[in-house]
Amino acid sequence: MSEPAAIQPAGANAPDVLLRRLEWQVIRRLDGLLQGDYRTLWRGSGVDLADLREYQHHDDVRHIDWNVTARLQTPYVRQFTEDRDLTAWFVLDVSGSVDFGSGDVTKLAVSTALVSTLARVLTRHGNRVAALLYGDQLEAVLPPRSSRLHVLELMQRLRQPRPRSHQGTGTALAGMLQAASALMKRRSLVFVVSDFIGQPGWQDALARLAQRHDVVAVRLWDPLEMALPDGAGLGLVTVQDAETGEQLFIDAGDPDFRARYAQIAEEQEQTLLNDLMHSGADVLELATDDDLLQTLMRFADLRRQRARLKLPLRFPQSPLRANAPPGAAPNLDERASA
Protein backbone atom coordinates (compact mmCIF):
# COMPACT_ATOMS: atom_id res chain seq x y z
CA MET A 1 0.00 0.00 0.00
CA SER A 2 1.37 3.40 -0.92
CA GLU A 3 1.95 5.98 1.73
CA PRO A 4 -0.90 8.47 2.30
CA ALA A 5 -0.55 11.80 0.57
CA ALA A 6 1.56 14.37 2.45
CA ILE A 7 2.04 12.13 5.48
CA GLN A 8 5.62 11.04 6.09
CA PRO A 9 7.50 9.35 8.93
CA ALA A 10 8.18 11.80 11.73
CA GLY A 11 11.92 12.06 11.16
CA ALA A 12 11.85 12.33 7.37
CA ASN A 13 12.17 16.11 6.94
CA ALA A 14 12.67 19.37 8.75
CA PRO A 15 9.46 21.27 9.58
CA ASP A 16 9.99 23.90 6.88
CA VAL A 17 10.48 21.24 4.19
CA LEU A 18 7.40 19.33 5.34
CA LEU A 19 5.33 22.51 5.41
CA ARG A 20 6.40 23.44 1.87
CA ARG A 21 5.37 19.99 0.64
CA LEU A 22 2.03 20.28 2.44
CA GLU A 23 1.47 23.71 0.91
CA TRP A 24 2.06 22.30 -2.56
CA GLN A 25 0.20 18.98 -2.24
CA VAL A 26 -2.66 19.77 0.13
CA ILE A 27 -3.08 23.37 1.26
CA ARG A 28 -3.44 24.91 -2.22
CA ARG A 29 -6.33 22.56 -2.96
CA LEU A 30 -7.99 23.22 0.39
CA ASP A 31 -7.56 26.99 0.20
CA GLY A 32 -11.01 28.55 0.00
CA LEU A 33 -12.72 25.25 0.85
CA LEU A 34 -12.11 25.00 4.57
CA GLN A 35 -11.83 28.77 4.96
CA GLY A 36 -13.36 31.54 2.87
CA ASP A 37 -11.54 34.73 2.03
CA TYR A 38 -13.54 36.83 4.47
CA ARG A 39 -15.91 34.80 6.62
CA THR A 40 -15.75 31.45 8.29
CA LEU A 41 -17.98 28.49 7.56
CA TRP A 42 -19.06 28.23 11.19
CA ARG A 43 -21.81 29.92 13.12
CA GLY A 44 -20.80 31.62 16.31
CA SER A 45 -20.10 35.01 17.88
CA GLY A 46 -20.58 37.98 15.60
CA VAL A 47 -22.85 40.91 14.76
CA ASP A 48 -24.55 39.69 11.57
CA LEU A 49 -27.66 37.59 12.10
CA ALA A 50 -27.46 34.47 9.92
CA ASP A 51 -30.45 32.34 10.91
CA LEU A 52 -32.94 31.27 13.55
CA ARG A 53 -33.46 27.71 14.70
CA GLU A 54 -35.14 25.81 17.49
CA TYR A 55 -33.41 25.79 20.85
CA GLN A 56 -31.30 22.72 21.66
CA HIS A 57 -30.26 21.59 25.12
CA HIS A 58 -26.62 22.66 24.60
CA ASP A 59 -27.43 26.21 23.38
CA ASP A 60 -26.58 29.39 25.24
CA VAL A 61 -29.82 30.83 26.67
CA ARG A 62 -28.49 34.34 26.00
CA HIS A 63 -29.04 33.72 22.29
CA ILE A 64 -32.78 33.05 22.62
CA ASP A 65 -34.88 35.34 20.44
CA TRP A 66 -37.77 36.14 22.80
CA ASN A 67 -39.95 37.84 20.17
CA VAL A 68 -39.93 34.81 17.86
CA THR A 69 -40.29 32.49 20.85
CA ALA A 70 -43.40 34.36 22.02
CA ARG A 71 -45.00 34.26 18.57
CA LEU A 72 -44.34 30.58 17.87
CA GLN A 73 -44.62 29.32 21.46
CA THR A 74 -41.37 27.40 20.90
CA PRO A 75 -37.91 28.56 22.01
CA TYR A 76 -35.77 29.80 19.12
CA VAL A 77 -32.14 30.95 19.19
CA ARG A 78 -30.30 33.37 16.93
CA GLN A 79 -27.31 32.24 14.91
CA PHE A 80 -24.71 34.76 13.82
CA THR A 81 -22.11 34.69 11.09
CA GLU A 82 -18.77 34.23 12.79
CA ASP A 83 -16.55 37.29 12.93
CA ARG A 84 -13.82 37.51 10.33
CA ASP A 85 -11.12 37.31 12.96
CA LEU A 86 -11.30 33.63 13.84
CA THR A 87 -9.22 32.03 16.58
CA ALA A 88 -8.61 28.30 16.23
CA TRP A 89 -7.21 26.16 19.02
CA PHE A 90 -5.51 22.81 18.59
CA VAL A 91 -5.77 20.65 21.70
CA LEU A 92 -3.16 18.00 20.98
CA ASP A 93 -2.66 14.65 22.67
CA VAL A 94 1.05 13.77 22.35
CA SER A 95 1.04 10.83 24.78
CA GLY A 96 2.74 7.50 24.23
CA SER A 97 -0.21 5.82 22.54
CA VAL A 98 -0.28 8.54 19.85
CA ASP A 99 3.38 7.91 19.04
CA PHE A 100 2.47 4.53 17.54
CA GLY A 101 1.98 3.15 14.06
CA SER A 102 1.93 -0.36 12.69
CA GLY A 103 3.60 0.83 9.48
CA ASP A 104 6.01 3.63 8.63
CA VAL A 105 3.48 6.32 9.61
CA THR A 106 2.59 6.93 13.25
CA LYS A 107 -0.54 8.57 14.60
CA LEU A 108 1.69 11.45 15.71
CA ALA A 109 2.91 11.95 12.12
CA VAL A 110 -0.71 12.01 10.95
CA SER A 111 -1.54 14.53 13.68
CA THR A 112 1.41 16.72 12.66
CA ALA A 113 0.37 16.74 8.99
CA LEU A 114 -3.26 17.47 9.84
CA VAL A 115 -2.50 20.27 12.30
CA SER A 116 0.09 21.84 10.00
CA THR A 117 -2.36 21.84 7.09
CA LEU A 118 -5.27 23.32 9.02
CA ALA A 119 -3.08 25.88 10.80
CA ARG A 120 -1.56 27.09 7.54
CA VAL A 121 -4.95 27.30 5.79
CA LEU A 122 -6.28 29.44 8.63
CA THR A 123 -3.24 31.71 9.04
CA ARG A 124 -3.07 32.42 5.29
CA HIS A 125 -6.30 34.39 5.75
CA GLY A 126 -5.14 36.35 8.77
CA ASN A 127 -6.79 34.17 11.39
CA ARG A 128 -4.93 33.20 14.53
CA VAL A 129 -4.12 29.70 15.72
CA ALA A 130 -3.08 28.51 19.15
CA ALA A 131 -2.14 25.13 20.53
CA LEU A 132 -2.01 23.15 23.74
CA LEU A 133 0.24 20.08 23.87
CA TYR A 134 -0.51 17.46 26.51
CA GLY A 135 1.36 14.20 27.16
CA ASP A 136 1.87 12.82 30.65
CA GLN A 137 1.09 16.38 31.73
CA LEU A 138 0.70 19.83 30.19
CA GLU A 139 3.79 20.28 28.02
CA ALA A 140 3.34 23.57 26.22
CA VAL A 141 0.88 26.31 25.32
CA LEU A 142 1.40 28.34 22.16
CA PRO A 143 -0.64 31.58 22.30
CA PRO A 144 -2.74 32.70 19.32
CA ARG A 145 -0.68 34.05 16.41
CA SER A 146 -1.08 34.17 12.64
CA SER A 147 2.38 33.91 11.12
CA ARG A 148 4.03 31.12 9.13
CA LEU A 149 6.81 31.02 11.72
CA HIS A 150 4.19 30.27 14.34
CA VAL A 151 3.05 27.24 12.33
CA LEU A 152 6.66 26.07 12.00
CA GLU A 153 7.14 26.41 15.76
CA LEU A 154 4.03 24.30 16.35
CA MET A 155 5.35 21.63 13.96
CA GLN A 156 8.71 21.63 15.73
CA ARG A 157 7.03 21.16 19.11
CA LEU A 158 5.03 18.23 17.78
CA ARG A 159 8.09 16.51 16.30
CA GLN A 160 10.49 16.85 19.20
CA PRO A 161 11.42 13.63 21.10
CA ARG A 162 9.60 12.98 24.38
CA PRO A 163 10.69 10.81 27.29
CA ARG A 164 7.95 8.43 28.41
CA SER A 165 7.53 8.06 32.17
CA HIS A 166 4.98 5.18 32.07
CA GLN A 167 3.39 6.23 35.34
CA GLY A 168 0.90 3.38 35.06
CA THR A 169 -2.22 5.57 35.01
CA GLY A 170 -2.68 6.54 31.36
CA THR A 171 -3.21 9.99 29.87
CA ALA A 172 -5.51 12.30 31.84
CA LEU A 173 -7.66 13.40 28.89
CA ALA A 174 -10.10 15.17 31.21
CA GLY A 175 -7.24 17.28 32.55
CA MET A 176 -6.17 18.13 29.00
CA LEU A 177 -9.68 19.32 28.09
CA GLN A 178 -10.14 21.24 31.32
CA ALA A 179 -6.81 23.02 30.84
CA ALA A 180 -7.85 23.97 27.31
CA SER A 181 -11.22 25.29 28.46
CA ALA A 182 -9.55 27.52 31.05
CA LEU A 183 -7.27 29.07 28.43
CA MET A 184 -9.92 29.99 25.86
CA LYS A 185 -11.32 33.40 26.75
CA ARG A 186 -13.54 33.81 23.66
CA ARG A 187 -15.55 31.48 21.46
CA SER A 188 -13.17 29.58 19.18
CA LEU A 189 -12.95 26.81 16.66
CA VAL A 190 -11.36 23.93 18.58
CA PHE A 191 -9.73 20.81 17.15
CA VAL A 192 -9.22 18.12 19.79
CA VAL A 193 -6.72 15.73 18.18
CA SER A 194 -6.32 12.48 20.10
CA ASP A 195 -6.74 8.73 19.94
CA PHE A 196 -8.87 9.05 23.11
CA ILE A 197 -6.91 6.28 24.82
CA GLY A 198 -6.32 7.11 28.47
CA GLN A 199 -8.04 7.52 31.80
CA PRO A 200 -11.86 7.37 31.67
CA GLY A 201 -14.05 10.33 32.56
CA TRP A 202 -13.17 12.73 29.72
CA GLN A 203 -16.67 12.69 28.20
CA ASP A 204 -18.18 15.40 30.42
CA ALA A 205 -15.17 17.68 29.89
CA LEU A 206 -15.52 17.36 26.11
CA ALA A 207 -19.26 18.04 26.28
CA ARG A 208 -18.69 21.20 28.37
CA LEU A 209 -16.08 22.39 25.88
CA ALA A 210 -18.51 21.82 22.99
CA GLN A 211 -21.23 23.86 24.73
CA ARG A 212 -19.17 27.03 24.44
CA HIS A 213 -16.98 26.42 21.38
CA ASP A 214 -17.25 24.89 17.91
CA VAL A 215 -15.42 21.62 18.60
CA VAL A 216 -14.16 19.06 16.10
CA ALA A 217 -12.94 15.85 17.76
CA VAL A 218 -10.29 14.32 15.50
CA ARG A 219 -9.93 10.67 16.47
CA LEU A 220 -6.60 9.11 15.41
CA TRP A 221 -6.38 5.35 14.99
CA ASP A 222 -4.25 2.60 13.49
CA PRO A 223 -5.55 -0.58 11.79
CA LEU A 224 -3.55 -2.75 14.21
CA GLU A 225 -5.72 -1.43 17.04
CA MET A 226 -8.80 -2.98 15.43
CA ALA A 227 -7.41 -6.46 14.61
CA LEU A 228 -4.14 -8.34 14.95
CA PRO A 229 -2.19 -9.00 11.75
CA ASP A 230 -2.09 -12.41 10.13
CA GLY A 231 -0.98 -14.71 12.93
CA ALA A 232 1.02 -17.04 10.71
CA GLY A 233 4.57 -17.12 12.00
CA LEU A 234 3.97 -14.68 14.88
CA GLY A 235 3.55 -17.12 17.76
CA LEU A 236 4.42 -15.92 21.25
CA VAL A 237 5.19 -12.21 21.47
CA THR A 238 5.52 -9.58 24.19
CA VAL A 239 3.35 -6.47 23.84
CA GLN A 240 3.52 -3.28 25.88
CA ASP A 241 0.86 -0.71 26.71
CA ALA A 242 2.23 2.60 25.44
CA GLU A 243 0.23 4.53 28.06
CA THR A 244 0.97 2.58 31.24
CA GLY A 245 4.06 0.54 30.33
CA GLU A 246 2.33 -2.72 31.28
CA GLN A 247 3.67 -5.74 29.38
CA LEU A 248 1.80 -8.89 28.39
CA PHE A 249 3.00 -12.19 26.90
CA ILE A 250 0.49 -13.31 24.26
CA ASP A 251 0.09 -16.01 21.63
CA ALA A 252 -0.71 -13.95 18.53
CA GLY A 253 -1.27 -17.10 16.49
CA ASP A 254 -4.02 -18.50 18.73
CA PRO A 255 -7.37 -18.20 16.85
CA ASP A 256 -9.35 -17.94 20.10
CA PHE A 257 -7.17 -15.11 21.37
CA ARG A 258 -7.42 -13.29 18.06
CA ALA A 259 -11.21 -13.59 18.10
CA ARG A 260 -11.39 -12.24 21.67
CA TYR A 261 -9.07 -9.37 20.72
CA ALA A 262 -11.27 -8.39 17.76
CA GLN A 263 -14.45 -8.61 19.86
CA ILE A 264 -13.05 -6.42 22.65
CA ALA A 265 -11.73 -3.91 20.08
CA GLU A 266 -15.16 -3.71 18.45
CA GLU A 267 -16.89 -3.18 21.80
CA GLN A 268 -14.48 -0.43 22.77
CA GLU A 269 -14.91 1.16 19.35
CA GLN A 270 -18.69 1.24 19.73
CA THR A 271 -18.41 2.78 23.20
CA LEU A 272 -15.99 5.44 21.98
CA LEU A 273 -18.15 6.41 19.00
CA ASN A 274 -21.21 6.67 21.24
CA ASP A 275 -19.33 8.89 23.70
CA LEU A 276 -18.15 11.17 20.90
CA MET A 277 -21.64 11.20 19.37
CA HIS A 278 -23.23 12.45 22.61
CA SER A 279 -20.54 15.05 23.35
CA GLY A 280 -21.96 17.64 20.92
CA ALA A 281 -18.72 17.78 18.90
CA ASP A 282 -18.26 17.02 15.23
CA VAL A 283 -16.21 13.88 14.68
CA LEU A 284 -13.46 13.28 12.16
CA GLU A 285 -11.69 9.91 12.14
CA LEU A 286 -8.22 9.73 10.63
CA ALA A 287 -6.25 6.50 10.28
CA THR A 288 -2.54 6.15 9.66
CA ASP A 289 -3.23 4.77 6.17
CA ASP A 290 -5.80 7.42 5.14
CA ASP A 291 -5.30 10.02 2.42
CA LEU A 292 -5.17 13.34 4.26
CA LEU A 293 -6.33 15.51 1.36
CA GLN A 294 -9.36 13.37 0.50
CA THR A 295 -10.29 13.11 4.18
CA LEU A 296 -10.26 16.88 4.71
CA MET A 297 -12.09 17.64 1.46
CA ARG A 298 -14.89 15.21 2.33
CA PHE A 299 -15.16 16.56 5.86
CA ALA A 300 -15.36 20.16 4.63
CA ASP A 301 -18.03 19.18 2.10
CA LEU A 302 -20.14 17.56 4.80
CA ARG A 303 -19.82 20.64 7.01
CA ARG A 304 -21.11 22.74 4.12
CA GLN A 305 -24.01 20.34 3.61
CA ARG A 306 -25.00 20.66 7.23
CA ALA A 307 -24.92 24.45 7.06
CA ARG A 308 -26.94 24.48 3.82
CA LEU A 309 -29.59 22.10 5.17
CA LYS A 310 -29.69 24.03 8.47
CA LEU A 311 -29.50 20.84 10.50
CA PRO A 312 -29.60 21.72 14.22
CA LEU A 313 -27.70 18.61 15.25
CA ARG A 314 -24.12 17.73 14.54
CA PHE A 315 -23.61 14.59 12.53
CA PRO A 316 -23.11 11.94 15.19
CA GLN A 317 -20.09 10.07 13.95
CA SER A 318 -17.37 10.30 11.38
CA PRO A 319 -18.79 10.08 7.85
CA LEU A 320 -15.38 8.88 6.73
CA ARG A 321 -15.58 5.58 8.51
CA ALA A 322 -16.44 2.94 5.95
CA ASN A 323 -16.98 0.10 8.43
CA ALA A 324 -19.24 1.80 10.96
CA PRO A 325 -20.39 -0.56 13.72
CA PRO A 326 -23.89 -2.04 13.50
CA GLY A 327 -26.61 0.12 14.98
CA ALA A 328 -24.65 3.36 14.66
CA ALA A 329 -26.64 6.50 13.91
CA PRO A 330 -26.74 7.61 10.25
CA ASN A 331 -24.24 10.15 9.04
CA LEU A 332 -24.93 13.42 7.24
CA ASP A 333 -24.87 11.84 3.79
CA GLU A 334 -27.76 9.59 4.76
CA ARG A 335 -29.74 12.47 6.25
CA ALA A 336 -29.24 14.63 3.17
CA SER A 337 -30.55 11.90 0.87
CA ALA A 338 -33.52 11.03 3.09
Secondary structure, 3 states (H helix, E strand, C coil): CCCCCCCCCCCCCCHHHHHHHHHHHHHHHHECCCECCCCCCCEECCCEEEEEEECCCCCCHHHECHHHHHHHCCCEEEEEECCCCCEEEEEEECCCCCCCCCCCCCHHHHHHHHHHHHHHHHHCCCCEEEEEEECCCEEEEEEEECCHHHHHHHHHHHHCCCCCCCCCCCCCHHHHHHHHHHHCCCCCEEEEEECCCCCCCCHHHHHHHHHHCEEEEEEEECHHHCCCCCCCCCCEEEEECCCCCCEEEEECCCHHHHHHHHHHHHHHHHHHHHHHHCCCCEEEEEECCCCHHHHHHHHHHHHHHHHHHCCCCCCCCCCCCCCCCCCCCCCHHHHHHC
